[in-house]
């Protein structure tokens, strides 16, 4: 869940840090990074998840923890 990743990122990173998610799926980590002002690199090989991740990242500012 997004709120869990928020807690993990707040505890382990600072603003503008770079976060790598090698199995990003629907990019929940990426959304949390955008909301917390972290940089994000995600790796995914499933085209369906890539499309979902793109949409979620485009609309990340609309999501809440």
Secondary structure, DSSP 8 states (H G I E B T S, - for coil): -HHHHHHHHHHH--TT-EEEETT-TTTHHHHHHHHTT-EEEE----HHHHHHHHHHHHTGGG---
